[in-house]
Amino acid sequence: MRIIVCVKQVPDAKDVRLDPATNTLAREGVQSIMNPYDRHALEEGVRLAEQHGGTVTVLSMGPPQTEATLREALSVGANEAVLVSDRAFAGADTWATTYTLARAIVTLGGCDLVLCGKQAIDGDTAQVGPGLAERLDFPYVTCVRKVNGKEGNLLRLERMMDDGFDELELPLPALLTVVKEINEPRIPSLKGKMRAKQAVIRKLAAVDIGAEAASIGLPGSTTEVVRVFSPQAKGDRTMITGTVEEQAERLATILAAHR
């Protein structure tokens, strides 16, 4: 089974801040990390390859420094890493990103299974996984909390829901997005770190994946971020005391007054 895991390098959430002059994320001096949900996707990919046989390719679209995140993925069990990087990809929204990743996967020869984290902690859209599945014409399941096994060409899954979980069967090739409850990511071994340090990371530019200029980066993006800002902190609040009935009545009065 050939597995491709899509990962993204994101700013560490505890260091994220906005530039008040440009209203954009200030990245200078901010540490970059592998998107936390993608760690769980990577771990699940490695586990599936160990259990059922196969290889894991970790794939990322980003600037050259994303190589550090890919080496981290190699250190915990990925067999190979591919970086899709080109100045032409800059400014891509999720629409252009899914196009680029899909072109890269086709260039790599396709796969049996694509794994993604549920969402990225910087954009929080949760659109790339489903969008990529549509581009590849793969069936997909989001918010997977457990892979119960593989029988022939079918994966047996549990999908997290608000009131429990669904049990599903999904034919391959397919795409899954996973939640953090699916597993506990492993710690890289010294041997893994040494192998990752020496590994050659394959790099693909726009021309290598046959990408159309009008479909990538800013030209290929159908959305535009007009402004990013920090919400103003508000200190005004009303404390409601009394019995539950009294508090409910008081709350109803307050809400009615602010209609």
C-alpha positions in Angstrom: 0.0 0.0 0.0 1.4 3.4 -1.0 0.5 6.1 1.5 1.0 9.9 1.0 0.8 12.1 4.1 0.3 15.8 3.5 1.9 18.0 6.2 2.1 21.8 6.6 4.7 23.9 8.4 2.9 26.5 10.6 3.9 29.2 13.1 4.0 27.9 16.7 0.6 29.0 18.1 2.1 30.3 21.4 4.3 32.7 19.4 1.8 34.0 16.9 1.3 37.7 16.8 0.1 40.3 14.3 2.1 43.2 12.8 0.0 46.3 13.6 1.3 48.2 10.6 0.4 45.5 8.0 -2.3 43.6 9.7 -0.6 40.3 8.7 1.0 37.6 10.7 4.5 38.6 12.0 6.7 35.6 11.1 10.1 37.2 12.0 11.5 35.4 15.1 8.5 33.0 15.3 9.3 29.4 15.5 7.8 27.1 12.8 6.5 23.6 13.7 4.7 20.7 12.0 1.0 21.3 12.1 -0.1 19.3 15.2 -3.0 17.5 13.5 -0.6 16.4 10.7 1.6 14.7 13.3 -1.3 12.3 14.0 -1.9 11.8 10.2 1.8 10.9 9.8 1.8 8.5 12.8 -1.3 6.7 11.4 0.3 6.4 8.0 3.5 4.8 9.5 1.3 2.5 11.6 -0.7 1.4 8.6 2.5 0.8 6.5 3.9 -1.3 9.4 0.7 -3.4 9.8 -0.2 -3.9 6.2 3.0 -3.4 4.3 3.8 -0.4 2.1 5.6 2.9 2.0 4.9 6.4 3.4 5.7 9.5 1.4 5.4 12.8 3.2 4.4 15.7 1.0 4.4 19.4 1.7 4.0 22.7 -0.2 5.9 25.6 1.2 9.1 27.6 1.2 12.6 26.0 1.3 12.6 26.1 5.2 9.8 23.6 5.2 12.6 21.0 4.6 13.1 21.0 8.4 9.5 19.7 9.0 10.0 17.1 6.3 13.2 15.8 7.9 11.3 15.6 11.2 8.7 13.4 9.4 11.4 11.2 8.1 12.8 10.7 11.6 9.6 9.1 12.8 9.2 6.6 10.0 8.3 8.2 6.7 10.2 6.5 3.8 10.6 9.5 1.6 9.9 13.3 1.6 8.8 15.6 -1.2 8.8 19.4 -1.1 6.7 21.3 -3.6 8.3 24.7 -3.6 8.2 27.6 -6.1 7.8 31.4 -5.7 4.8 31.0 -8.1 2.9 29.1 -5.3 3.1 32.2 -2.9 -0.2 33.5 -1.7 -2.2 30.4 -2.5 -5.6 29.9 -0.8 -7.0 26.5 -0.2 -8.4 26.2 -3.8 -4.9 26.8 -5.3 -3.2 24.7 -2.7 -5.4 21.6 -3.4 -4.7 22.0 -7.1 -1.0 22.1 -6.5 -1.0 19.1 -4.1 -3.1 17.1 -6.5 -0.7 17.8 -9.4 2.2 16.8 -7.2 0.5 13.5 -6.2 -0.3 12.7 -9.9 3.4 13.5 -10.7 4.5 11.1 -8.0 2.5 8.3 -9.6 -0.6 8.4 -7.4 -1.2 6.4 -4.3 -3.6 4.1 -2.4 -4.3 6.4 0.5 -3.8 10.1 1.3 -3.8 11.2 5.0 -4.2 14.7 6.2 -4.7 16.3 9.6 -8.2 17.6 10.3 -7.1 21.2 9.8 -4.2 23.5 10.1 -3.9 25.6 13.2 -3.0 28.8 11.2 -5.9 28.9 8.7 -8.4 26.6 10.6 -10.4 26.1 7.4 -10.4 22.2 7.3 -10.8 22.6 3.5 -7.6 21.2 2.1 -8.3 17.5 2.9 -11.8 17.4 1.3 -10.7 19.7 -1.5 -7.7 17.5 -2.4 -10.0 14.4 -2.4 -12.3 16.2 -4.9 -9.3 17.1 -7.1 -8.1 13.5 -7.1 -11.6 12.1 -7.5 -11.1 10.0 -4.3 -13.8 9.0 -1.8 -13.0 10.5 1.6 -13.9 10.6 5.3 -13.1 13.5 7.6 -12.5 13.5 11.4 -11.4 9.9 11.5 -10.7 8.8 15.1 -9.8 5.2 14.4 -8.8 2.8 11.6 -10.1 -0.6 12.7 -8.5 -2.6 9.9 -8.1 -3.3 6.2 -9.9 -6.1 4.4 -8.9 -6.4 0.7 -9.6 -3.0 -0.8 -11.7 -1.7 2.1 -10.7 0.3 5.2 -12.9 0.0 8.2 -13.1 3.3 10.1 -14.7 5.2 12.9 -15.6 8.9 12.2 -16.0 11.2 15.2 -19.4 12.9 15.5 -20.9 15.4 18.0 -22.9 12.6 19.6 -20.7 9.6 19.2 -19.1 8.0 16.1 -20.0 6.4 12.8 -18.6 3.1 11.7 -17.8 3.2 8.0 -16.2 1.2 5.2 -14.2 3.1 2.6 -12.8 1.7 -0.7 -9.3 2.5 -1.8 -7.9 4.7 -3.2 -9.2 7.2 -0.7 -8.4 10.2 1.5 -8.8 10.5 5.3 -8.5 13.5 7.6 -7.8 12.6 11.2 -8.3 14.0 14.6 -5.8 13.9 17.5 -7.7 11.2 19.3 -6.6 8.7 16.6 -3.2 8.0 18.1 -0.2 9.2 20.1 2.7 10.3 17.8 5.9 8.5 18.4 9.2 10.2 19.5 12.0 10.0 16.9 14.8 7.6 17.7 18.5 8.5 17.4 18.7 6.2 14.4 15.7 7.9 12.8 17.2 11.3 13.3 20.5 10.3 11.7 18.7 8.8 8.7 16.6 11.9 8.3 19.7 14.1 8.5 21.3 12.2 5.6 18.2 11.8 3.5 17.8 13.5 0.1 14.5 15.4 -0.1 13.0 15.5 -3.5 12.0 19.0 -4.7 9.3 19.8 -7.2 8.7 23.2 -8.8 5.6 24.3 -10.8 7.1 23.2 -14.1 7.9 19.7 -12.6 4.2 19.0 -11.8 2.8 20.5 -15.0 1.0 23.2 -13.1 -0.9 25.9 -15.0 0.2 29.4 -14.1 -3.4 30.6 -13.8 -4.2 27.9 -11.3 -1.5 28.4 -8.7 -0.5 31.0 -6.1 -2.4 34.3 -6.1 -3.6 34.0 -9.7 -5.2 30.7 -9.0 -6.8 31.7 -5.7 -10.5 32.4 -5.6 -10.5 34.1 -2.2 -8.6 37.1 -0.9 -7.7 38.0 2.7 -8.6 41.7 3.0 -7.5 42.2 6.6 -6.3 40.3 9.6 -6.7 41.8 13.0 -6.7 41.0 16.7 -10.1 41.5 18.3 -10.3 44.3 20.9 -10.5 43.0 24.4 -13.7 43.9 26.2 -13.9 44.2 29.9 -17.6 44.9 30.4 -19.6 42.0 31.8 -22.6 41.4 33.9 -22.5 38.9 36.8 -25.8 37.1 37.4 -26.5 35.7 40.8 -29.4 34.0 42.6 -31.2 30.7 42.0 -31.1 29.0 38.7 -34.6 30.2 37.9 -33.7 33.8 38.9 -30.5 33.7 36.8 -32.5 32.4 33.8 -35.1 35.1 34.1 -32.5 37.8 34.5 -30.5 36.5 31.5 -33.7 36.4 29.3 -34.4 40.0 30.3 -30.8 41.1 29.3 -30.9 39.3 26.0 -34.3 40.7 25.1 -33.0 44.2 25.8 -30.1 43.7 23.3 -32.2 42.5 20.3 
